[in-house]
């Protein structure tokens, strides 16, 4: 999965409210939906004057910097922009992640049930991020995991072509480290296969070592890295 492919799938499955081009940068209005839908990114050749204009023109200067954008990263660092939230992207063939799950261990549904919304809200994923999910135009689903007949976790998945991407995976505190994350991931793969996707990807903050260990154990491979720079 190339950086461009990853960026395209991310944009389609977690879209901003508005996307437009300003010189060599793509700008986004996230409407409160978080950094990923609010950050600028490189869309062409840039100069120091372009960076100065970007910095002056953004109310809250924020840029997504991929591992391939080393020159941009160095230039922003020199201007005093700070690194925020390094992120790692993982992907694997859908077929490698599918599994037979017990009935109602996790089930897809749309629109999200109220309990799914509550779990997300408790984790800080509020109405603005739910509106991000609403904006997705392709196949999409919420996934609700249960353990002992109790709601244990939730995730969102969406497709773009033959790619599916998993977002907003949250496990309730009382059910962590009990396999709920794996159940949600495998349920997402089962759903993605039914939707016609053959690859599943996701992104996770670099500091979330527990989640990264799970993804590695399930055979997912690192396919990209990025971080944000903010002023």
trRosetta pair geometry for C-beta under 8 A, 3 or more apart (Angstrom, degrees):
i j d omega theta_ij theta_ji phi_ij phi_ji
1 5 5.1 -128 -164 87 74 128
1 6 5.5 89 149 -60 113 91
1 89 7.8 -110 99 127 135 126
1 91 5.0 72 -6 25 147 164
1 199 7.1 157 -74 165 119 151
1 201 6.6 106 -119 -84 174 139
1 223 4.1 25 61 -174 113 144
1 224 7.1 -80 104 -26 105 108
2 5 4.6 97 53 6 78 102
2 6 7.0 -141 94 -4 41 86
3 6 5.6 -55 -147 38 32 113
3 7 6.2 32 156 -20 66 107
3 66 5.4 74 -152 -167 136 153
3 67 7.6 -146 -91 46 131 86
3 68 5.6 -99 -24 2 166 134
3 224 5.6 128 -103 -117 71 124
4 7 5.7 -54 -146 36 31 111
4 8 6.3 33 155 -21 64 106
5 8 5.7 -55 -148 34 31 111
5 9 6.4 26 157 -14 66 107
5 163 7.5 161 171 -66 101 156
6 9 6.0 -59 -148 39 29 106
6 10 6.2 30 155 -19 65 109
6 89 5.6 51 -149 160 141 169
6 91 7.9 -124 -98 -44 100 133
6 201 6.8 -141 -123 166 85 163
6 223 6.2 165 -75 118 129 111
6 224 4.8 -73 -7 -9 175 158
7 10 5.7 -55 -145 38 29 113
7 11 6.2 30 157 -21 64 107
7 41 7.5 167 -143 154 132 165
7 66 7.8 -62 -65 -70 119 137
8 11 5.9 -56 -149 35 28 111
8 12 6.4 20 157 -14 63 110
8 160 6.9 -168 132 131 86 150
9 12 5.9 -60 -146 40 30 107
9 13 5.9 1 167 3 68 117
9 160 5.0 -173 -126 50 67 133
9 163 4.6 -76 -110 119 131 146
9 165 5.3 140 152 -46 110 130
9 201 6.4 80 109 51 151 134
10 13 6.5 -73 -136 50 22 91
10 14 5.8 -38 -176 42 65 106
10 36 7.0 -114 174 -177 119 122
10 165 6.7 168 -89 -143 50 169
10 203 7.3 28 -105 -20 121 133
11 14 7.4 -76 -118 63 13 66
11 15 6.1 52 172 -104 57 72
11 16 7.8 -38 -146 1 79 86
11 19 7.4 44 -157 -87 118 158
12 15 6.5 1 -140 -65 18 103
12 136 7.3 75 154 -136 60 85
12 137 8.0 -79 -166 42 83 87
12 138 6.5 33 161 0 111 130
12 158 7.4 -157 120 123 81 121
12 160 3.8 88 94 -95 148 138
13 136 6.0 25 -143 -119 43 126
13 138 7.3 -55 -91 52 74 121
13 140 7.6 155 -143 -100 81 104
13 157 8.0 -35 -164 -176 130 41
13 158 3.8 165 -141 79 95 117
13 159 7.2 117 -94 13 114 7
13 160 5.7 -110 -45 -27 95 110
13 164 7.8 110 -102 -164 151 43
13 165 4.3 150 76 52 163 122
13 167 6.7 175 135 -26 105 126
14 36 6.0 3 124 117 134 135
14 37 6.4 -125 142 -63 87 106
14 132 5.8 16 -161 163 68 124
14 136 7.6 -15 -75 -74 29 109
14 158 7.6 164 -49 38 61 137
14 165 7.3 -91 -19 106 100 136
14 167 5.5 139 -77 -94 121 155
15 19 7.7 -84 -168 -30 89 123
15 37 6.8 73 136 -122 25 118
15 132 6.7 170 58 -160 54 76
15 135 4.8 -119 70 115 111 123
15 136 6.4 155 7 -83 108 58
16 19 5.3 120 60 -61 122 87
16 28 3.9 -141 -88 -163 166 108
16 29 5.9 122 167 64 116 46
16 30 5.2 -79 -131 -90 91 56
16 31 7.6 135 -173 7 69 88
16 33 7.1 -175 -123 55 56 134
16 37 3.9 160 -91 -171 74 91
16 38 7.0 145 -119 -68 115 40
16 132 7.9 -23 -99 -121 27 96
17 29 5.0 -63 67 101 101 94
17 30 6.4 113 5 -162 94 13
17 31 3.9 72 -29 -17 147 122
17 33 7.2 154 -30 -3 94 128
17 37 7.3 87 -6 157 67 125
17 131 7.7 10 -83 129 103 119
17 135 7.0 -135 -98 -86 52 155
18 28 6.9 155 84 -155 57 49
18 29 4.1 21 48 38 101 114
18 31 8.0 101 3 -37 85 102
19 26 6.4 -2 -170 -179 96 104
19 27 7.4 160 -153 83 48 48
19 28 5.4 -11 -102 -103 73 78
19 29 7.9 -135 -61 23 39 71
20 26 7.5 163 86 -156 28 61
20 27 5.6 -21 67 62 77 95
21 25 7.4 154 -155 86 56 44
21 26 5.9 -38 -99 -103 65 62
21 27 7.4 153 -109 16 14 83
21 43 6.1 -107 -126 88 98 159
22 25 5.4 -19 69 68 85 93
22 26 8.0 139 24 -113 72 16
22 27 5.2 28 6 -14 117 125
22 54 7.6 136 101 -101 122 82
22 57 7.3 -151 157 114 157 158
23 44 7.4 -133 147 61 57 122
23 46 7.5 86 134 -112 111 86
23 50 5.5 -165 134 -134 145 109
23 53 7.1 72 7 88 157 140
24 42 6.5 -14 147 -152 95 72
24 43 6.0 178 175 64 47 70
24 44 3.8 -120 -133 73 78 90
24 45 5.8 -104 -118 76 137 34
24 46 4.0 -162 88 -78 153 84
24 50 5.4 10 33 -164 117 157
25 40 4.8 3 179 -177 124 120
25 41 6.9 147 -157 73 75 31
25 42 6.4 -56 -107 -108 65 36
25 43 5.9 114 -148 17 13 97
25 44 7.9 -96 -38 35 32 84
25 46 7.2 51 -52 -91 85 130
25 50 7.2 158 -24 168 105 113
25 54 5.7 91 -20 -102 162 127
25 63 7.9 -79 -138 -118 126 106
26 40 6.5 157 80 -159 52 64
26 41 5.1 -12 55 60 103 85
26 42 7.7 13 13 87 87 11
26 43 4.3 104 -34 -48 91 129
27 40 5.1 -21 -102 -104 63 93
27 58 7.7 -161 -132 -93 117 103
28 37 5.6 -140 155 172 136 51
28 38 5.7 -149 99 -125 104 17
28 39 6.4 19 43 56 122 37
28 40 6.9 -171 15 -82 81 43
29 37 8.0 -15 102 145 30 89
29 38 7.1 12 -153 -119 22 69
30 33 4.2 -130 173 49 95 88
30 34 6.1 -127 175 53 148 43
30 35 7.7 -86 -54 -106 168 3
30 36 7.6 115 -111 73 134 52
30 37 3.5 120 -117 101 98 91
30 38 3.4 -66 -4 -62 129 84
30 128 7.7 63 140 164 88 118
30 132 7.7 -11 -164 -85 84 115
31 37 7.7 -40 33 120 72 127
31 128 6.2 -168 118 -152 78 101
31 131 6.7 -73 103 99 129 139
32 128 3.5 -100 106 -130 105 154
33 36 7.7 -71 120 63 95 82
33 37 4.5 -2 88 55 119 139
33 38 7.0 167 64 -41 75 96
33 128 4.8 -147 -77 146 57 95
33 129 5.3 123 -145 -93 76 54
33 131 6.6 -115 -82 72 114 93
33 132 4.3 114 -148 -57 140 119
34 37 6.0 74 66 26 75 92
34 38 6.6 -164 100 0 32 110
34 128 7.6 152 -22 111 73 114
34 129 6.2 41 -19 -90 117 104
34 132 7.6 -34 25 -44 105 154
35 38 5.7 -85 -138 49 27 102
35 39 5.6 31 174 -40 74 111
35 62 6.4 -132 -143 176 87 143
35 64 7.8 129 152 -77 97 96
35 84 7.4 -154 -117 110 155 124
35 85 6.6 148 46 53 167 151
35 228 5.6 -70 -177 -71 137 156
36 39 6.8 -39 -131 13 19 110
36 64 7.5 61 -130 -86 52 136
37 132 6.0 -148 -36 -114 159 124
38 60 7.6 -4 156 82 127 119
38 62 6.1 32 115 76 95 143
39 62 4.6 -97 -110 127 77 100
39 63 5.9 116 -174 -139 99 14
39 64 4.1 103 119 -34 142 92
39 228 5.8 -119 -104 -122 144 108
40 54 6.3 -161 99 -160 172 124
40 58 6.8 -103 -26 -81 128 142
40 62 6.7 139 13 88 79 59
40 63 4.9 -37 70 -106 91 73
40 64 7.1 -166 82 15 38 76
41 63 6.8 135 -88 -163 41 73
41 64 4.7 -25 -86 59 99 103
41 66 8.0 53 -150 -22 111 99
42 46 6.5 -104 -130 -16 101 129
42 69 5.9 160 7 -116 141 132
42 72 5.9 -117 -56 -72 135 158
46 50 4.2 -123 -159 76 90 148
46 51 6.5 91 155 -48 125 80
46 72 7.2 60 54 -98 136 102
47 50 4.9 110 51 0 66 99
47 51 7.5 -125 101 -1 43 84
48 51 5.5 -50 -153 33 39 113
48 52 6.5 41 149 -20 67 102
48 75 6.9 -144 -102 -156 77 127
49 52 5.6 -51 -149 35 35 113
49 53 6.4 35 152 -18 65 105
50 53 5.7 -55 -149 37 32 111
50 54 6.3 35 152 -22 66 104
51 54 5.6 -51 -147 34 33 113
51 55 6.3 33 155 -20 65 105
51 75 6.0 -132 -77 141 163 125
51 76 7.1 -149 -149 -82 130 70
51 79 6.6 -161 147 -39 129 158
52 55 5.8 -53 -148 36 30 112
52 56 6.3 23 155 -14 64 110
53 56 5.8 -59 -145 41 30 107
53 57 5.8 20 160 -16 66 118
54 57 6.0 -68 -140 42 24 105
54 58 6.2 13 169 -16 65 112
54 61 7.1 100 135 -133 83 104
54 63 7.4 48 149 -73 141 121
55 58 6.8 -61 -140 32 21 100
55 61 5.2 12 -133 -108 60 148
55 79 6.9 -123 -74 158 152 146
55 231 6.0 80 -140 -36 99 166
58 61 4.3 119 80 -89 126 60
58 62 7.0 -151 161 18 149 63
60 230 7.5 -16 163 -152 82 111
61 81 7.2 -103 124 -111 122 111
61 230 6.2 140 98 -156 73 58
61 231 3.9 15 72 27 132 114
62 84 8.0 -50 -135 46 97 138
62 228 5.9 -13 -167 -171 91 119
62 229 7.5 162 -151 83 44 49
62 230 4.8 -6 -102 -102 75 92
62 231 8.0 -126 -62 15 46 73
63 72 7.5 -128 145 160 142 122
63 76 6.4 -137 55 -101 140 152
63 81 7.2 2 31 -175 113 157
63 228 6.7 147 76 -157 43 66
63 229 4.9 -11 59 57 97 94
63 230 7.6 178 21 -77 64 48
64 226 5.7 23 179 162 91 135
64 227 7.9 175 -151 95 56 25
64 228 5.8 -39 -97 -99 55 73
65 69 4.9 -130 -161 80 75 129
65 72 5.8 -163 -127 103 104 113
65 73 4.9 113 177 -83 145 90
65 76 7.0 -124 -72 26 142 149
65 226 6.1 163 83 -162 44 84
65 227 5.8 -19 61 66 96 70
65 228 7.0 139 13 -118 85 20
65 229 5.6 48 -18 -12 129 106
66 69 4.8 97 55 -2 73 104
66 224 7.0 -48 -146 -169 104 107
66 225 7.4 119 -160 86 61 53
66 226 4.6 -44 -101 -98 53 103
67 70 7.7 8 170 -59 45 84
67 224 6.9 -164 11 -163 115 63
67 225 4.6 65 -49 67 121 95
67 226 6.6 -106 -26 -79 69 55
69 72 4.2 -29 168 40 105 120
69 73 5.8 119 109 -29 83 90
70 73 5.4 -52 -145 34 34 115
70 74 6.4 32 157 -18 66 104
71 74 5.9 -55 -150 36 31 109
71 75 6.4 28 153 -18 64 108
72 75 5.7 -59 -147 38 31 110
72 76 6.2 27 158 -16 67 107
73 76 6.1 -58 -148 38 27 107
73 77 6.3 30 154 -20 63 108
73 229 7.0 173 -130 -51 63 135
74 77 5.6 -54 -147 36 31 114
74 78 6.4 33 154 -21 64 105
75 78 5.7 -53 -150 33 32 113
75 79 6.7 23 152 -12 63 107
76 79 5.7 -61 -150 41 35 107
76 81 3.9 -45 169 47 95 137
76 229 4.4 53 142 149 148 165
77 80 7.8 71 -180 -53 31 12
77 81 6.4 -82 -78 60 31 81
77 83 8.0 1 -93 -44 97 91
77 229 7.4 -105 -61 -126 62 134
79 231 7.4 -41 121 -102 106 114
80 231 6.8 70 98 -132 89 84
81 229 4.0 53 141 168 125 110
81 230 6.3 158 -162 70 89 16
81 231 5.0 -55 -103 -74 81 74
82 229 6.7 153 71 -152 29 65
82 230 6.0 -31 60 62 82 72
82 231 7.7 142 12 -97 77 27
83 86 6.8 10 170 -54 117 91
83 227 5.3 6 -157 143 97 142
83 228 7.3 123 -161 76 48 52
83 229 6.2 -36 -92 -96 47 68
84 227 6.8 153 67 173 42 92
84 228 4.4 -36 68 77 95 105
84 229 7.2 152 15 -103 86 18
84 230 5.2 14 -7 6 135 114
85 205 5.8 -78 -157 -121 84 107
85 227 6.3 162 88 -149 53 76
85 228 5.6 26 56 20 98 109
86 205 7.0 94 80 -162 55 68
86 206 4.1 -12 102 3 103 135
86 207 7.6 106 61 -26 93 81
86 225 7.0 0 -175 -175 94 101
86 226 7.7 -179 -150 101 57 33
86 227 4.1 -34 -99 -90 62 113
87 203 5.1 20 174 177 120 114
87 204 6.9 155 -155 78 76 28
87 205 5.8 -57 -101 -105 68 44
87 206 6.4 -127 -90 -32 14 82
87 225 6.8 163 87 -155 57 55
87 226 5.4 -11 60 65 103 73
87 227 6.4 162 12 -89 75 51
88 203 6.9 164 83 -153 37 68
88 204 5.8 -24 63 65 86 80
88 205 7.8 50 17 150 80 11
88 206 5.3 103 -24 -92 102 73
88 212 6.6 44 68 -109 144 119
88 222 5.9 -56 -174 -128 108 104
88 224 7.6 153 -163 89 45 52
88 225 5.5 -18 -108 -104 61 84
89 201 6.2 10 -180 -178 100 113
89 202 7.2 177 -149 91 63 35
89 203 4.7 -34 -96 -97 74 84
89 222 7.0 101 75 -159 56 60
89 223 5.2 -69 107 67 102 83
89 224 3.9 9 43 60 128 94
89 225 6.9 -144 13 -69 82 36
89 226 7.7 36 -23 7 109 93
90 201 6.5 170 91 -151 48 66
90 202 5.7 -9 58 59 92 81
90 203 7.6 162 17 -94 69 34
90 204 7.0 7 1 9 112 109
90 212 7.8 168 -50 -130 136 69
90 215 4.6 -3 180 170 177 143
90 220 4.0 50 169 148 120 125
90 221 6.6 150 -152 72 73 29
90 222 6.0 -46 -96 -93 69 44
90 223 6.6 116 -137 10 19 91
91 199 5.8 14 -176 176 114 107
91 200 6.7 168 -148 88 66 43
91 201 3.9 -24 -94 -96 94 91
91 202 7.8 160 -80 17 55 56
91 220 6.4 152 68 -158 13 91
91 221 6.3 -34 64 61 67 80
91 223 4.5 8 14 -12 113 145
92 96 5.2 -101 162 73 112 124
92 97 5.5 113 96 -44 126 113
92 199 7.3 171 88 -152 28 70
92 200 6.1 -17 62 61 74 88
92 218 7.0 -117 -11 120 168 95
92 219 5.6 98 -127 105 140 86
92 220 4.2 -94 -35 -103 117 67
92 221 6.5 127 -80 8 75 76
93 96 4.6 89 69 0 92 104
93 97 7.4 179 92 -3 53 88
93 198 6.4 -30 -149 165 80 76
93 199 6.0 -56 -111 -101 43 65
93 200 7.8 47 145 17 13 81
94 97 6.0 -75 -156 43 36 103
94 98 6.4 47 153 -42 73 100
94 164 6.8 70 -87 29 119 123
94 189 5.0 160 -158 -156 72 86
94 192 4.9 -138 -122 100 130 119
94 193 5.0 164 145 -70 133 84
94 197 5.7 127 -57 107 146 86
94 198 5.4 -124 16 -154 114 29
94 199 6.2 -107 -29 -71 85 13
94 200 5.2 104 -90 -24 74 101
95 98 5.9 -39 -144 9 34 116
95 193 7.1 98 -78 -99 60 124
95 198 7.3 -6 -19 -152 94 75
96 218 7.9 125 131 158 96 81
96 219 5.5 -99 155 94 131 141
97 185 6.4 -96 -171 145 123 94
97 186 5.9 -156 161 -109 80 59
97 188 7.8 -28 130 78 135 85
97 189 3.6 -167 101 -82 107 157
97 200 5.9 -66 33 42 153 141
97 218 6.3 48 -115 164 88 122
97 219 7.6 -150 -74 63 76 105
97 220 7.7 36 -80 -67 120 95
98 186 6.6 102 -146 -162 23 81
98 189 4.7 -139 -73 125 59 116
98 190 5.4 109 -135 -79 87 67
98 193 5.8 14 -84 -26 132 146
99 186 4.3 -27 31 -164 112 138
99 189 7.6 68 5 70 74 126
99 190 7.3 -83 47 -56 52 110
101 105 4.3 -124 166 51 111 134
101 106 6.3 -47 158 33 162 88
101 183 6.4 101 -131 -148 129 88
101 186 6.3 147 -63 108 116 121
101 187 6.2 -7 -20 -79 164 86
101 190 7.2 -100 2 -26 116 155
102 105 4.4 101 61 -47 82 115
104 107 5.8 -31 -125 -34 53 121
104 146 5.7 -13 145 39 90 138
105 145 6.6 -13 152 -146 63 77
105 146 6.4 -138 -148 55 27 80
105 183 5.3 -121 151 -157 111 129
105 187 7.3 -158 97 -70 93 121
106 143 5.4 26 172 175 111 101
106 144 6.5 179 -148 87 66 38
106 145 4.1 -23 -93 -96 100 71
106 146 7.1 -179 -77 12 48 68
106 153 7.9 -32 -106 75 114 95
106 183 5.0 151 -26 147 128 101
106 184 5.7 177 -125 -94 156 52
106 186 7.8 128 45 74 138 81
106 187 3.7 -90 98 -61 129 159
107 143 7.1 173 81 -147 24 64
107 144 6.2 -18 55 56 74 85
107 187 7.3 -101 -67 -156 18 135
108 141 4.0 -10 -160 178 109 146
108 142 7.1 140 -153 74 57 43
108 143 5.5 -32 -92 -93 64 75
108 157 7.8 -65 -115 46 113 117
108 187 7.0 175 -49 162 84 104
108 191 4.7 113 -63 -102 145 133
109 112 7.2 110 96 -115 94 35
109 113 6.3 36 94 -31 142 96
109 116 7.9 -170 69 -25 110 150
109 141 6.7 104 43 -162 21 93
109 142 5.7 -36 71 66 71 92
109 143 8.0 137 21 -94 69 31
109 144 6.8 -13 26 3 115 109
110 140 6.3 106 -98 100 151 80
110 141 5.2 -109 -42 -120 110 55
110 142 5.9 138 -85 9 68 84
111 142 7.4 47 174 -2 37 126
112 116 4.0 -120 -172 87 105 131
112 117 5.3 128 114 -53 124 83
112 120 7.7 -6 175 -2 162 137
112 130 7.2 -102 27 -135 139 112
112 133 7.7 41 -26 112 122 157
112 142 4.0 99 -97 -46 85 164
112 154 7.6 57 -145 -164 121 135
112 156 8.0 -52 -74 -91 123 98
113 116 4.8 100 57 3 76 102
113 117 7.2 -141 99 -2 43 86
113 142 7.2 -153 12 96 72 143
113 144 6.3 -10 34 -54 125 150
114 117 5.5 -54 -150 38 37 114
114 118 6.2 41 151 -24 68 104
115 118 5.4 -49 -146 34 35 115
115 119 6.5 37 154 -20 65 100
115 144 6.8 69 91 -136 108 138
115 151 4.8 -158 158 -67 135 171
116 119 5.9 -51 -149 34 32 109
116 120 6.5 29 153 -13 64 106
116 142 5.0 66 177 167 163 142
116 144 5.1 -100 -78 -83 106 107
116 151 7.8 -131 -70 -160 55 137
116 154 4.5 135 -143 -125 82 143
117 120 5.8 -57 -150 41 31 110
117 121 6.1 32 153 -21 66 109
117 130 6.8 21 -124 -94 96 144
118 121 5.6 -54 -143 37 30 112
118 122 6.3 33 156 -21 64 104
119 122 5.8 -53 -149 34 29 112
119 123 6.6 17 154 -8 62 110
119 151 6.6 -128 -55 141 130 121
119 153 6.8 156 178 -141 152 27
119 154 4.6 137 83 2 137 126
119 170 5.8 163 146 97 100 120
119 172 6.0 -85 -133 -67 106 95
120 123 5.8 -70 -153 44 32 104
120 125 3.8 -75 -178 81 92 113
120 126 7.5 173 128 -71 95 25
120 129 7.3 -143 171 87 126 123
120 130 7.1 118 110 -68 152 99
120 154 6.0 -79 -51 85 87 139
120 168 6.3 9 -122 176 114 123
120 170 6.1 147 -100 29 55 148
121 124 7.8 83 -173 -44 30 9
121 125 6.7 -91 -72 72 30 61
121 126 5.5 66 -122 -104 76 65
122 172 7.5 28 89 -116 145 83
123 170 4.2 -115 -25 -141 170 146
125 129 4.7 -83 -164 72 79 149
125 130 7.4 108 148 -48 87 77
125 168 5.4 97 -133 -143 159 114
125 170 6.7 -141 5 -35 134 145
126 129 6.2 102 56 21 46 96
126 130 7.1 -83 134 -4 34 100
127 130 5.3 -54 -145 37 37 115
127 131 6.4 43 154 -24 67 99
128 131 5.7 -50 -156 30 33 113
128 132 7.2 43 142 -23 60 94
129 132 5.2 -34 -157 20 46 118
129 133 7.1 48 146 -15 64 95
129 168 6.7 139 154 -95 130 132
130 133 5.5 -47 -157 33 42 114
130 134 6.5 47 144 -22 67 102
131 134 5.1 -46 -146 34 41 118
131 135 6.6 47 153 -27 65 99
132 135 5.9 -55 -157 27 32 113
132 136 7.7 46 146 -34 59 89
133 136 6.0 -37 -167 4 42 114
133 140 6.7 155 -171 169 84 145
133 142 7.8 42 -174 -70 152 92
133 156 5.4 -100 -110 -148 126 151
133 158 7.7 -171 -141 -52 73 128
133 167 7.8 -167 -88 83 95 133
133 168 7.6 -51 -66 8 121 152
136 140 4.7 100 100 -62 138 147
136 158 4.7 -90 -163 -131 155 152
138 158 5.9 107 77 177 101 96
138 159 5.0 -121 138 78 127 74
138 160 5.7 -179 3 -88 166 54
139 158 6.7 157 93 -155 55 58
139 159 4.3 14 61 32 103 119
139 195 4.5 164 128 -152 159 129
139 196 7.9 127 8 35 158 98
140 156 7.1 -1 -173 -176 102 91
140 157 6.8 174 -150 94 58 50
140 158 4.0 -10 -103 -104 91 90
140 159 7.3 -143 -68 14 54 71
141 156 7.4 174 90 -151 45 54
141 157 5.5 -6 58 60 87 91
141 158 7.6 172 19 -79 56 54
141 191 5.6 -109 47 -175 152 151
142 154 6.4 -15 -175 -167 100 103
142 155 7.4 155 -160 82 55 41
142 156 5.7 -32 -104 -99 63 71
143 154 6.6 152 81 -157 59 51
143 155 4.7 -10 55 59 110 88
143 156 7.4 -168 14 -79 83 23
143 157 6.4 42 -22 -2 118 109
143 184 5.5 130 112 -147 130 83
143 187 5.0 140 -157 110 135 127
143 188 5.9 -92 -33 -70 160 78
143 191 6.9 -129 -82 -16 116 149
144 151 6.1 -47 -176 -135 109 102
144 153 7.7 159 -158 87 44 47
144 154 5.5 -12 -105 -103 62 84
145 151 7.5 105 80 -161 51 57
145 152 4.9 -65 106 69 95 97
145 153 4.2 4 47 58 121 90
145 154 7.0 -145 15 -67 80 37
145 155 7.9 45 -20 0 106 95
145 171 7.6 -26 61 -111 137 83
145 180 5.1 133 120 -161 151 93
145 183 5.0 111 -131 100 128 122
145 184 5.1 -79 -46 -67 130 90
145 187 7.1 -167 -83 3 91 151
146 149 6.3 9 172 -122 121 18
146 150 6.4 150 -158 70 79 30
146 151 5.9 -49 -102 -97 75 40
146 152 5.9 129 -136 5 20 98
147 150 6.1 -33 71 61 64 84
147 152 4.1 53 8 -54 103 149
147 175 5.5 145 35 -135 144 128
147 178 6.5 65 -140 115 164 133
147 180 6.2 -78 -40 -85 130 106
150 175 7.8 -168 97 -69 110 129
151 154 7.7 11 179 -53 108 97
151 172 7.3 96 115 -23 76 140
152 171 6.5 -8 151 -151 81 80
152 172 5.7 -120 -160 28 43 108
152 175 4.0 179 -154 -162 102 176
152 178 7.8 -95 -166 76 141 123
152 180 4.7 -134 132 -117 122 140
153 169 7.2 18 171 -175 117 74
153 170 6.1 -172 -153 98 79 50
153 171 3.9 -27 -98 -107 123 63
153 172 6.2 -133 -73 -2 62 73
153 175 6.4 -129 -40 91 96 135
153 180 4.4 131 -6 156 138 126
153 181 6.9 -132 -164 -74 170 50
153 183 7.6 129 56 70 128 107
153 184 5.5 -89 112 -52 125 134
154 168 7.4 -30 114 128 91 97
154 169 7.7 -172 96 -141 45 41
154 170 5.7 -2 57 58 81 91
154 184 7.6 114 174 -118 7 135
155 166 5.8 -10 172 -166 129 100
155 167 7.2 144 -174 74 79 40
155 168 6.1 150 -146 89 50 69
155 169 4.1 1 -104 -100 109 73
155 170 7.2 167 -77 18 61 58
155 184 4.6 116 -7 178 132 126
155 185 7.9 97 -27 -69 173 48
155 187 7.9 142 49 76 124 111
155 188 6.2 -59 104 -65 139 122
156 166 7.4 139 81 -161 50 52
156 167 4.7 -31 75 72 101 91
156 168 4.6 35 16 50 109 117
157 164 5.8 17 180 177 107 111
157 165 6.9 173 -149 85 65 39
157 166 5.1 -25 -97 -102 89 65
157 167 7.2 163 -87 21 37 72
157 188 4.5 158 -72 -141 146 102
157 191 6.0 125 77 85 146 134
157 192 6.4 -100 166 -64 139 95
157 200 8.0 -31 -142 -138 122 107
158 164 6.9 171 89 -151 30 70
158 165 6.1 -17 61 57 77 84
158 167 7.3 -2 10 9 101 116
159 163 6.8 151 -155 87 63 48
159 164 4.8 -36 -95 -96 75 77
159 165 7.9 157 -95 13 29 68
159 192 6.7 147 -84 -134 104 79
159 195 5.0 -156 -42 134 150 135
159 196 7.2 79 -162 65 158 85
159 197 5.1 -140 -122 -60 112 121
160 163 5.2 -15 66 69 81 99
160 164 7.9 157 21 -92 61 31
160 165 7.3 10 9 -3 103 109
161 197 7.9 94 104 -110 49 80
162 196 6.8 -91 -113 136 64 83
162 197 5.5 131 -176 -136 45 53
162 198 5.0 -11 176 23 109 94
162 199 6.6 65 128 17 87 91
163 197 6.0 19 163 -145 5 110
163 199 5.2 -29 -114 72 71 101
163 200 7.9 148 -166 -92 61 27
163 201 6.7 -10 -169 9 108 111
164 188 7.0 172 137 163 132 95
164 189 7.9 159 76 -110 143 44
164 191 7.7 150 -151 96 156 87
164 192 3.6 -105 -1 -125 165 122
164 195 6.7 105 -84 71 124 129
164 197 3.8 92 -28 138 101 175
164 199 7.0 176 30 88 70 49
164 200 4.9 -22 76 -105 100 74
164 201 7.5 161 88 23 51 65
165 200 7.2 154 -94 -160 29 57
165 201 5.1 -27 -109 71 81 84
165 202 6.4 142 -166 -84 71 52
166 169 6.1 24 155 -48 111 115
166 184 7.9 119 -157 137 134 98
166 185 6.8 -13 -103 -119 172 69
166 188 4.9 23 -94 -171 117 166
166 200 6.4 38 -23 -179 104 103
166 201 7.4 -164 19 92 78 36
166 202 4.2 -29 63 -85 97 114
167 202 7.2 -176 -71 -132 42 86
169 181 6.5 78 159 -135 129 85
169 184 5.7 141 -139 117 108 145
169 185 7.5 14 -117 -67 151 78
169 202 7.4 6 -10 -150 128 145
169 211 7.9 134 87 -132 129 130
171 175 5.6 -122 176 88 99 97
171 176 5.2 124 109 -90 125 72
171 180 4.6 129 -126 89 120 129
171 181 5.6 -70 -46 -60 135 83
171 184 7.7 -140 -74 -9 93 140
172 175 5.0 60 67 21 88 106
172 176 7.6 -137 89 -39 41 78
172 180 8.0 -38 32 112 73 174
173 176 5.9 -34 -151 -10 36 116
175 178 5.4 -93 -175 42 64 129
175 180 5.0 56 139 -30 116 148
176 180 7.3 -80 -101 36 34 119
177 210 7.4 -74 -82 -161 90 136
179 182 5.1 -51 -162 40 69 114
179 183 6.0 74 140 -26 83 99
180 183 5.5 -52 -149 34 37 114
180 184 6.4 35 154 -18 68 104
181 184 5.8 -55 -150 36 31 110
181 185 6.4 30 153 -19 65 107
181 211 6.7 -136 -163 -116 155 80
181 214 5.6 -5 108 -175 130 173
182 185 5.6 -55 -146 37 33 112
182 186 6.2 27 158 -14 68 107
182 214 6.2 -137 -70 -163 86 119
182 218 6.9 170 -128 -72 95 129
183 186 6.0 -59 -145 41 28 105
183 187 6.1 29 155 -20 64 110
184 187 5.6 -54 -143 38 30 113
184 188 6.3 35 154 -23 63 103
185 188 5.7 -52 -152 32 30 113
185 189 6.7 30 150 -18 62 103
185 200 8.0 129 -170 135 81 146
185 214 7.5 168 -14 142 154 119
185 215 7.7 -169 -122 -97 156 73
185 218 6.7 -75 120 -92 148 177
186 189 5.5 -49 -150 34 37 113
186 190 6.5 41 150 -21 66 101
187 190 5.6 -49 -148 34 35 113
187 191 6.4 34 153 -16 65 104
188 191 5.7 -55 -148 39 31 110
188 192 6.1 35 153 -24 66 108
188 200 6.4 119 122 -147 107 140
189 192 5.5 -52 -141 36 31 114
189 193 6.4 36 157 -22 64 101
189 200 5.4 -87 -97 -28 79 158
190 193 6.0 -52 -152 30 28 111
190 194 6.8 25 152 -14 61 106
191 194 5.8 -61 -155 39 34 110
191 195 6.2 25 151 -14 69 111
192 195 5.6 -62 -146 43 32 108
192 197 4.0 -61 178 60 94 125
192 200 5.4 179 17 -82 173 107
193 196 7.9 75 180 -48 28 13
193 197 6.8 -85 -75 61 29 73
193 198 7.9 67 -110 -95 67 48
197 200 6.8 91 127 -70 131 72
201 223 6.7 -70 -125 46 120 141
202 215 7.4 -136 63 -108 119 136
202 220 7.9 -22 37 -159 100 156
204 208 5.1 -103 168 63 107 130
204 211 5.0 -156 -151 109 149 132
204 212 6.1 -171 96 -69 142 80
204 215 7.1 -163 2 -18 147 147
205 208 4.8 96 66 -11 86 104
206 212 7.8 33 -150 -62 40 146
206 225 7.6 44 -78 -142 117 106
208 211 4.4 4 139 30 116 115
208 212 6.1 133 97 -21 73 92
209 212 5.5 -57 -141 42 35 113
209 213 6.1 42 158 -26 68 103
210 213 5.9 -52 -151 31 28 112
210 214 6.9 29 150 -18 60 103
211 214 5.6 -54 -155 33 36 114
211 215 6.5 32 152 -17 68 104
212 215 5.7 -53 -146 37 35 109
212 216 6.3 34 155 -17 66 106
213 216 5.8 -56 -147 39 30 110
213 217 6.2 32 154 -22 64 108
214 217 5.7 -57 -148 35 29 112
214 218 6.4 19 157 -11 64 109
215 218 5.9 -62 -149 42 30 106
215 220 4.2 -56 176 54 89 133
216 219 7.8 66 179 -57 32 13
216 220 6.6 -84 -79 59 30 79
222 225 7.2 8 -178 -52 115 94
